[in-house]
Amino acid sequence: MNALNRAVTGDSVPLRFRTLGGWIERPRDLQPELKGHEHADVIVIGAGFAGLSTALELRARGANVIVLEQEFAGFGASGRNAGYLLGSMGIEYELFVKRVGVEQATQFVRFYDEAVPYVEGRLKALGIDCDYTPSGVLRAGVHSSQEKRLRKNMALGQKLGAQTRFVDGDEMRARGIPPAFLFGAEQCGGTLNPGKYVSGLRRAAIAAGVKLYERTPLLSFTEGAVVTCNTAYGSATAPVMVLATNAYTPQLGVLRNKVAAIRVSALETQPLSPEQLAALGWQGREGIITPHYTMESHRLTAHGTMVLTVKKLGYVYGSKTPNIPDHGAYQALAQVLRERYPALQDLGIQHCWSGYVSGAYDFLPVIGAMGAKQNIYYTTGCSGHGLGTQSYVGSLFAAQINGEAPNLLAALKHKTPSLLPEPLQWCAVQSAFTAAKWLDAWTDKKVRKNTP
């Protein structure tokens, strides 16, 4: 049994499961819990990319903002993802067109693609050093059978306004892309350390005067001209509330029939030696995702490790979000690491983690307003592509709340299909995951057959 398997199964090396994800630690200046009563212009629930971006944009417009966070800023998906600042290339354009038509799909593509320069601009404006490498991102095939589907999706994306280009095998080799990846579609963007990014947003928000209350879960809220949020030791009121709770949204009793919490997992290797890095190539450190039905993502970090994510998804009955390991997912990722990088057989795994994203049946973002007064805004349904869009939506929400009525926010409105009741929902999700797993296994089997 090689080092990778031992690290995952725990037969010889104990599995290091991180309950906080691989990018972030509990802050030393943990902000106090909400006690007593507070009033503000806007209450934001959730201190991730969306919540903190919304709070910062509102403060820049002069609003008094309270942010309630159940753990600490970045504890959820914002501190657990792969760290890809990626535009529309990661989505399946055909699904978007079938759901909302070409004209509105074009606006969704614009939303994804405009998010990239938005975040790049915020990094500079707020002075956030998060190891951002604007190397571009490749959606790269591992077998020739993936090329037709990749080209078809890329062509439709270009029709909708996406700026992508095809990279053939000769260019892939000339650029030092690992040989497992044969060709790809490329788009601007890059990779960053999401823990440093969300921590930078947190510092900026506190410095700007946002009242951040950590370890303060929202227990309930009441609608009306003034929204009241109840917590364990206090309450807060405001004429506007923003729910930036992503996969945790259904647990608040909101959008339970629209989005499901999906578990994704990651592993991080031990640091590569200088010799291993030199042999690997990958000089541009491009982020790589694959066109599998359940994608793989591959990237190098600024501290010399490799991070792999996804490959196997999970769903817990009732869209619950237990913070527990997913050993099957880690084994699948370890196998990917071994097969895509045969020269790194002895590279150990440093740690693994899991987290939750939210998704709708149509894979479209679920963004809008609710309540009799339409003063409760929500953003969820990022389907694992939320680093850029969930940051950008904060700017759109702040503009809307400030009376500016951004056209792009209005263009994102659509009817999200309803989920099934449990246990039918669990059965449907598991069936979809199983089908994707078998389709991907067939592709990977063909890759192995062609590997010497």
PAGUKE-976597 format. One record per residue (C-alpha): residue number from 1; residue in three letters; x, y, z. Coordinates in pm, whole numbers, plus 50000, padded with zeros to 5 digits. Example, Ala and Ser with C-alpha at 12.3 -4.5 7.8 and 13.67 -1.06 7.14 Angstrom:
REC/resi/resn/u/v/w
REC/1/ALA/51230/49550/50780
REC/2/SER/51367/49894/50714
// end
This chain:
REC/resi/resn/u/v/w
REC/1/MET/50000/50000/50000
REC/2/ASN/50154/50330/49896
REC/3/ALA/50185/50648/50100
REC/4/LEU/49874/50803/49949
REC/5/ASN/49647/50517/50048
REC/6/ARG/49800/50487/50391
REC/7/ALA/49735/50857/50454
REC/8/VAL/49370/50826/50355
REC/9/THR/49274/50491/50507
REC/10/GLY/49468/50543/50826
REC/11/ASP/49618/50190/50814
REC/12/SER/49967/50323/50884
REC/13/VAL/49936/50701/50889
REC/14/PRO/49644/50861/51078
REC/15/LEU/49411/51070/50865
REC/16/ARG/49437/51439/50943
REC/17/PHE/49085/51571/50903
REC/18/ARG/49060/51946/50952
REC/19/THR/48730/52070/51087
REC/20/LEU/48809/52426/50971
REC/21/GLY/48920/52353/50617
REC/22/GLY/49278/52379/50499
REC/23/TRP/49317/52752/50455
REC/24/ILE/49207/52920/50775
REC/25/GLU/49245/52921/51153
REC/26/ARG/49019/53059/51422
REC/27/PRO/49103/53431/51446
REC/28/ARG/49285/53551/51753
REC/29/ASP/49068/53862/51769
REC/30/LEU/48741/53668/51767
REC/31/GLN/48463/53926/51779
REC/32/PRO/48213/53920/52069
REC/33/GLU/47875/53754/52063
REC/34/LEU/47569/53974/52027
REC/35/LYS/47424/54048/52370
REC/36/GLY/47131/54278/52430
REC/37/HIS/46962/54468/52149
REC/38/GLU/47117/54645/51850
REC/39/HIS/46969/54840/51560
REC/40/ALA/47123/54908/51219
REC/41/ASP/47033/55008/50866
REC/42/VAL/47106/54656/50739
REC/43/ILE/47163/54320/50907
REC/44/VAL/47373/54068/50715
REC/45/ILE/47358/53701/50811
REC/46/GLY/47677/53511/50731
REC/47/ALA/48037/53634/50723
REC/48/GLY/48171/53472/50410
REC/49/PHE/48255/53622/50072
REC/50/ALA/47898/53739/50008
REC/51/GLY/47819/53867/50355
REC/52/LEU/48143/54057/50411
REC/53/SER/48143/54200/50057
REC/54/THR/47788/54322/50104
REC/55/ALA/47872/54477/50440
REC/56/LEU/48179/54655/50302
REC/57/GLU/47992/54791/50000
REC/58/LEU/47710/54915/50222
REC/59/ARG/47952/55083/50463
REC/60/ALA/48114/55260/50167
REC/61/ARG/47768/55404/50097
REC/62/GLY/47732/55524/50455
REC/63/ALA/47506/55250/50598
REC/64/ASN/47531/55116/50951
REC/65/VAL/47572/54740/50920
REC/66/ILE/47553/54447/51158
REC/67/VAL/47688/54105/51054
REC/68/LEU/47583/53795/51247
REC/69/GLU/47803/53488/51203
REC/70/GLN/47734/53151/51366
REC/71/GLU/48104/53059/51404
REC/72/PHE/48366/53301/51273
REC/73/ALA/48420/53475/50941
REC/74/GLY/48522/53223/50677
REC/75/PHE/48421/52914/50872
REC/76/GLY/48188/52789/50597
REC/77/ALA/48246/52742/50224
REC/78/SER/48451/53062/50194
REC/79/GLY/48732/52909/50400
REC/80/ARG/48705/52559/50253
REC/81/ASN/48696/52592/49875
REC/82/ALA/48972/52538/49621
REC/83/GLY/49048/52907/49576
REC/84/TYR/48964/52955/49207
REC/85/LEU/48877/53303/49088
REC/86/LEU/48694/53175/48782
REC/87/GLY/48436/53324/48549
REC/88/SER/48171/53143/48351
REC/89/MET/48391/52866/48213
REC/90/GLY/48310/52633/48499
REC/91/ILE/47938/52622/48420
REC/92/GLU/47745/52415/48166
REC/93/TYR/47620/52679/47924
REC/94/GLU/47372/52445/47758
REC/95/LEU/47183/52396/48084
REC/96/PHE/47156/52773/48129
REC/97/VAL/47026/52827/47775
REC/98/LYS/46768/52549/47806
REC/99/ARG/46645/52693/48132
REC/100/VAL/46623/53067/48064
REC/101/GLY/46694/53115/47692
REC/102/VAL/46986/53277/47511
REC/103/GLU/46916/53639/47610
REC/104/GLN/46898/53581/47985
REC/105/ALA/47175/53319/47976
REC/106/THR/47394/53593/47831
REC/107/GLN/47329/53800/48145
REC/108/PHE/47422/53509/48370
REC/109/VAL/47748/53467/48180
REC/110/ARG/47810/53839/48219
REC/111/PHE/47748/53803/48595
REC/112/TYR/48007/53526/48627
REC/113/ASP/48265/53696/48406
REC/114/GLU/48237/54044/48556
REC/115/ALA/48297/53892/48899
REC/116/VAL/48661/53820/48813
REC/117/PRO/48779/54181/48757
REC/118/TYR/48556/54290/49043
REC/119/VAL/48744/54070/49290
REC/120/GLU/49080/54163/49138
REC/121/GLY/48991/54527/49191
REC/122/ARG/48883/54469/49549
REC/123/LEU/49209/54292/49632
REC/124/LYS/49396/54605/49524
REC/125/ALA/49156/54856/49677
REC/126/LEU/49149/54682/50016
REC/127/GLY/49516/54584/50016
REC/128/ILE/49444/54212/50057
REC/129/ASP/49745/53986/50000
REC/130/CYS/49601/53641/49937
REC/131/ASP/49866/53488/49709
REC/132/TYR/49662/53566/49400
REC/133/THR/49818/53429/49084
REC/134/PRO/49640/53566/48772
REC/135/SER/49756/53269/48567
REC/136/GLY/49422/53190/48408
REC/137/VAL/49221/52872/48457
REC/138/LEU/49212/52571/48226
REC/139/ARG/48921/52333/48184
REC/140/ALA/49139/52047/48070
REC/141/GLY/49051/51704/47935
REC/142/VAL/49224/51384/48043
REC/143/HIS/49098/51172/47751
REC/144/SER/49033/51245/47384
REC/145/SER/48665/51152/47427
REC/146/GLN/48615/51470/47633
REC/147/GLU/48723/51705/47354
REC/148/LYS/48399/51716/47155
REC/149/ARG/48188/51804/47459
REC/150/LEU/48445/52058/47578
REC/151/ARG/48459/52233/47239
REC/152/LYS/48079/52236/47209
REC/153/ASN/48039/52392/47554
REC/154/MET/48314/52646/47484
REC/155/ALA/48156/52748/47152
REC/156/LEU/47819/52807/47314
REC/157/GLY/47986/53007/47589
REC/158/GLN/48153/53228/47329
REC/159/LYS/47812/53283/47166
REC/160/LEU/47686/53400/47505
REC/161/GLY/47978/53640/47547
REC/162/ALA/48233/53432/47738
REC/163/GLN/48597/53505/47654
REC/164/THR/48760/53163/47619
REC/165/ARG/49016/53004/47389
REC/166/PHE/49106/52646/47304
REC/167/VAL/49453/52526/47404
REC/168/ASP/49578/52230/47203
REC/169/GLY/49816/51958/47312
REC/170/ASP/50127/52122/47167
REC/171/GLU/50067/52441/47362
REC/172/MET/49985/52245/47679
REC/173/ARG/50322/52068/47657
REC/174/ALA/50509/52387/47566
REC/175/ARG/50367/52556/47875
REC/176/GLY/50464/52268/48102
REC/177/ILE/50109/52168/48193
REC/178/PRO/50124/51822/48356
REC/179/PRO/50099/51557/48081
REC/180/ALA/49779/51403/48223
REC/181/PHE/49595/51704/48080
REC/182/LEU/49575/51678/47703
REC/183/PHE/49395/51995/47587
REC/184/GLY/49173/52257/47739
REC/185/ALA/48963/52570/47727
REC/186/GLU/49122/52870/47897
REC/187/GLN/48974/53176/48062
REC/188/CYS/49113/53466/48263
REC/189/GLY/49127/53453/48641
REC/190/GLY/49356/53248/48857
REC/191/THR/49403/53098/49200
REC/192/LEU/49430/53247/49545
REC/193/ASN/49431/53151/49910
REC/194/PRO/49062/53178/50006
REC/195/GLY/49142/53182/50376
REC/196/LYS/49362/53487/50335
REC/197/TYR/49101/53648/50111
REC/198/VAL/48809/53609/50351
REC/199/SER/49031/53708/50645
REC/200/GLY/49128/54021/50452
REC/201/LEU/48761/54103/50396
REC/202/ARG/48701/54048/50767
REC/203/ARG/48981/54288/50868
REC/204/ALA/48859/54549/50620
REC/205/ALA/48501/54521/50745
REC/206/ILE/48600/54562/51109
REC/207/ALA/48825/54858/51021
REC/208/ALA/48539/55017/50824
REC/209/GLY/48309/55007/51126
REC/210/VAL/48097/54703/51045
REC/211/LYS/47965/54551/51368
REC/212/LEU/48066/54186/51333
REC/213/TYR/47926/53946/51591
REC/214/GLU/48086/53602/51577
REC/215/ARG/47969/53286/51754
REC/216/THR/47620/53432/51712
REC/217/PRO/47387/53199/51520
REC/218/LEU/47058/53340/51395
REC/219/LEU/46786/53144/51576
REC/220/SER/46482/53306/51415
REC/221/PHE/46364/53623/51245
REC/222/THR/46037/53803/51189
REC/223/GLU/45943/53984/50871
REC/224/GLY/45792/54330/50839
REC/225/ALA/45885/54687/50766
REC/226/VAL/46150/54627/51032
REC/227/VAL/46313/54284/51041
REC/228/THR/46391/54141/51386
REC/229/CYS/46670/53884/51422
REC/230/ASN/46678/53676/51739
REC/231/THR/46995/53518/51877
REC/232/ALA/47077/53326/52195
REC/233/TYR/47158/53634/52403
REC/234/GLY/47006/53924/52217
REC/235/SER/46835/54062/51910
REC/236/ALA/46894/54303/51627
REC/237/THR/46656/54504/51411
REC/238/ALA/46690/54675/51075
REC/239/PRO/46467/54775/50784
REC/240/VAL/46670/54543/50556
REC/241/MET/46823/54197/50601
REC/242/VAL/47060/54007/50373
REC/243/LEU/47085/53628/50395
REC/244/ALA/47434/53532/50281
REC/245/THR/47425/53185/50431
REC/246/ASN/47479/52968/50123
REC/247/ALA/47438/52596/50210
REC/248/TYR/47313/52679/50559
REC/249/THR/47013/52869/50421
REC/250/PRO/46767/52574/50429
REC/251/GLN/46837/52525/50799
REC/252/LEU/46698/52873/50862
REC/253/GLY/46366/52762/50714
REC/254/VAL/46429/52962/50396
REC/255/LEU/46441/52825/50039
REC/256/ARG/46421/52467/50162
REC/257/ASN/46236/52374/49845
REC/258/LYS/46480/52553/49615
REC/259/VAL/46839/52467/49714
REC/260/ALA/47014/52164/49859
REC/261/ALA/47334/52150/50063
REC/262/ILE/47599/51948/49876
REC/263/ARG/47915/51822/50044
REC/264/VAL/48246/51870/49863
REC/265/SER/48586/51754/49981
REC/266/ALA/48952/51839/49937
REC/267/LEU/49297/51709/50012
REC/268/GLU/49626/51892/50038
REC/269/THR/49956/51718/49985
REC/270/GLN/50280/51757/50172
REC/271/PRO/50505/52027/50022
REC/272/LEU/50668/51921/49698
REC/273/SER/51047/51919/49697
REC/274/PRO/51230/52150/49456
REC/275/GLU/51314/51840/49250
REC/276/GLN/50950/51732/49237
REC/277/LEU/50836/52079/49135
REC/278/ALA/51100/52096/48863
REC/279/ALA/51001/51755/48729
REC/280/LEU/50633/51847/48740
REC/281/GLY/50676/52161/48530
REC/282/TRP/50354/52365/48557
REC/283/GLN/50556/52688/48553
REC/284/GLY/50249/52907/48507
REC/285/ARG/50065/52748/48803
REC/286/GLU/49737/52761/48613
REC/287/GLY/49433/52639/48799
REC/288/ILE/49299/52322/48634
REC/289/ILE/48947/52181/48639
REC/290/THR/48833/51887/48432
REC/291/PRO/48518/51838/48221
REC/292/HIS/48411/51529/48414
REC/293/TYR/48045/51528/48514
REC/294/THR/48173/51557/48870
REC/295/MET/48483/51763/48808
REC/296/GLU/48829/51732/48951
REC/297/SER/49024/52046/49037
REC/298/HIS/49402/52064/49058
REC/299/ARG/49622/52350/49169
REC/300/LEU/49954/52438/49328
REC/301/THR/49966/52668/49631
REC/302/ALA/50203/52949/49720
REC/303/HIS/50347/52731/49996
REC/304/GLY/50450/52453/49759
REC/305/THR/50171/52200/49809
REC/306/MET/49906/52066/49575
REC/307/VAL/49532/52087/49645
REC/308/LEU/49279/51858/49479
REC/309/THR/48905/51894/49527
REC/310/VAL/48564/51745/49436
REC/311/LYS/48559/51415/49234
REC/312/LYS/48293/51277/49470
REC/313/LEU/47994/51470/49602
REC/314/GLY/47779/51397/49906
REC/315/TYR/47431/51479/50026
REC/316/VAL/47299/51440/50380
REC/317/TYR/46929/51371/50426
REC/318/GLY/46734/51693/50479
REC/319/SER/47018/51916/50350
REC/320/LYS/47192/51890/50687
REC/321/THR/47554/52003/50714
REC/322/PRO/47742/51789/50970
REC/323/ASN/48108/51884/50996
REC/324/ILE/48241/51530/50960
REC/325/PRO/48496/51359/50735
REC/326/ASP/48404/51193/50406
REC/327/HIS/48652/50906/50379
REC/328/GLY/48516/50786/50044
REC/329/ALA/48578/51127/49890
REC/330/TYR/48933/51141/50024
REC/331/GLN/49008/50797/49883
REC/332/ALA/48874/50906/49544
REC/333/LEU/49092/51218/49549
REC/334/ALA/49397/51017/49656
REC/335/GLN/49342/50788/49360
REC/336/VAL/49319/51090/49129
REC/337/LEU/49646/51224/49269
REC/338/ARG/49819/50891/49212
REC/339/GLU/49685/50845/48858
REC/340/ARG/49729/51198/48724
REC/341/TYR/50081/51238/48869
REC/342/PRO/50257/50900/48850
REC/343/ALA/50595/51061/48928
REC/344/LEU/50462/51171/49270
REC/345/GLN/50375/50827/49409
REC/346/ASP/50556/50893/49736
REC/347/LEU/50407/51238/49794
REC/348/GLY/50215/51224/50122
REC/349/ILE/49885/51385/50213
REC/350/GLN/49906/51661/50469
REC/351/HIS/49535/51685/50553
REC/352/CYS/49182/51658/50417
REC/353/TRP/48864/51855/50475
REC/354/SER/48504/51882/50362
REC/355/GLY/48244/52156/50341
REC/356/TYR/47908/52241/50187
REC/357/VAL/47795/52438/49886
REC/358/SER/47439/52494/49775
REC/359/GLY/47283/52401/49445
REC/360/ALA/46949/52418/49267
REC/361/TYR/46813/52167/49016
REC/362/ASP/46892/52401/48726
REC/363/PHE/47240/52491/48861
REC/364/LEU/47154/52861/48831
REC/365/PRO/47231/53104/49114
REC/366/VAL/46935/53171/49343
REC/367/ILE/46942/53545/49407
REC/368/GLY/46650/53770/49493
REC/369/ALA/46433/53929/49760
REC/370/MET/46149/53797/49974
REC/371/GLY/45901/53906/50238
REC/372/ALA/45591/54121/50214
REC/373/LYS/45812/54430/50197
REC/374/GLN/46071/54263/49968
REC/375/ASN/46333/54377/50216
REC/376/ILE/46499/54040/50281
REC/377/TYR/46764/53970/50019
REC/378/TYR/46917/53627/49966
REC/379/THR/47198/53473/49764
REC/380/THR/47263/53102/49740
REC/381/GLY/47282/52826/49478
REC/382/CYS/47642/52896/49374
REC/383/SER/47693/52525/49290
REC/384/GLY/48058/52539/49390
REC/385/HIS/48150/52841/49176
REC/386/GLY/48094/53113/49432
REC/387/LEU/48427/53278/49507
REC/388/GLY/48384/53546/49242
REC/389/THR/48006/53565/49210
REC/390/GLN/47932/53565/49581
REC/391/SER/48179/53849/49623
REC/392/TYR/48033/54042/49331
REC/393/VAL/47672/54000/49445
REC/394/GLY/47759/54209/49751
REC/395/SER/47814/54507/49524
REC/396/LEU/47482/54447/49346
REC/397/PHE/47292/54411/49673
REC/398/ALA/47446/54726/49816
REC/399/ALA/47352/54921/49505
REC/400/GLN/46994/54789/49515
REC/401/ILE/46953/54866/49886
REC/402/ASN/47091/55213/49819
REC/403/GLY/46822/55272/49557
REC/404/GLU/47046/55236/49253
REC/405/ALA/46856/54940/49091
REC/406/PRO/47142/54766/48902
REC/407/ASN/47020/54615/48576
REC/408/LEU/47229/54300/48615
REC/409/LEU/47064/54208/48945
REC/410/ALA/46721/54233/48784
REC/411/ALA/46844/54020/48492
REC/412/LEU/46930/53733/48726
REC/413/LYS/46570/53683/48838
REC/414/HIS/46417/53356/48723
REC/415/LYS/46191/53082/48853
REC/416/THR/46395/52821/49036
REC/417/PRO/46247/52469/49007
REC/418/SER/46121/52317/49331
REC/419/LEU/46304/52032/49498
REC/420/LEU/46129/51710/49590
REC/421/PRO/46018/51636/49947
REC/422/GLU/46227/51390/50148
REC/423/PRO/46292/51100/50107
REC/424/LEU/46237/51155/49732
REC/425/GLN/46491/51436/49736
REC/426/TRP/46758/51212/49887
REC/427/CYS/46684/50941/49629
REC/428/ALA/46696/51187/49338
REC/429/VAL/47026/51342/49445
REC/430/GLN/47189/51006/49512
REC/431/SER/47074/50877/49174
REC/432/ALA/47220/51180/48997
REC/433/PHE/47550/51143/49183
REC/434/THR/47566/50772/49098
REC/435/ALA/47500/50836/48728
REC/436/ALA/47773/51101/48715
REC/437/LYS/48011/50869/48900
REC/438/TRP/47962/50587/48648
REC/439/LEU/48002/50817/48347
REC/440/ASP/48324/50957/48492
REC/441/ALA/48447/50608/48585
REC/442/TRP/48406/50504/48221
REC/443/THR/48620/50797/48108
REC/444/ASP/48885/50726/48371
REC/445/LYS/48890/50358/48272
REC/446/LYS/48973/50460/47917
REC/447/VAL/49252/50683/48049
REC/448/ARG/49402/50391/48243
REC/449/LYS/49379/50167/47937
REC/450/ASN/49587/50419/47740
REC/451/THR/49842/50467/48019
REC/452/PRO/50163/50260/47982
// end
